[in-house]
Amino acid sequence: MMEQMPAPRPQTGSSEQKPPNNDKKGTSRGPRFLEACFKTCSRLLREGNRRQLLLRNASGRTVLRLPLTATALIALFLLWRVPILLILAVLIALALRVQMAIYREENVEDSNGVST
């Protein structure tokens, strides 16, 4: 014969310990995390705007000059909405032997007038 297992007892919650409430004023990490994310994004945008993408034709004449941030946003948008257009643009650039270069501007002043 098989023995029957006793039915589990419902827990009332008094035996469980609850974690301490850390919602006191000034202990939340949320605002500090958001502030750190904002600072990081701002720094990356400044760095991206300091770098530029140059497209030159076969004779060396500059055809297009864009900040790297704008280039990345355009590429992501095309990849998201119209990927075939992005593929065609790359193939046309390869067929026309367009030279691509990324360069960084030195000693550019930021919005606060500080030279970096």
FENGIPE-V424558 format. One line per field, one symbol per residue. ss: DSSP state (a for helix, b for strand, c for the rest). phi: phi as a letter, one per 40 degrees, with the letter a starting at -180 (. if undefined). burial: I if it has 16 or more other ideal C-beta (glycine too) atoms within 10 Angstrom, else O. A space follows every 10 residues. Layout:
# FENGIPE-V424558
ss=???
phi=???
burial=???
This chain:
# FENGIPE-V424558
ss=cccccccccc cccccccccc ccccccccca aaaaaaaaaa aaaaaaaaaa bbbbbbcccc cbbbbbbaaa aaaaaaaaaa acaaaaaaaa aaaaacccbb bbbbccccbc ccccbc
phi=.ccccccccc ccgccccccc cbcccgbccd cccccccccc cccccccccc cbcbbbcccg cccabbcccc cccccccccc cbcccccccc ccccccfccb abbbccfccc ccgccb
burial=OOOOOOOOOO OOOOOOOOOO OOOOOOOOOO OOOOOOOOOO OOOOOOOIOI OIIOIIOOOO OOOOOOIIIO IOOOOOOIOO OOOOOIOOOO OOOOOOOOOO OOOOOOOOOO OOOOOO
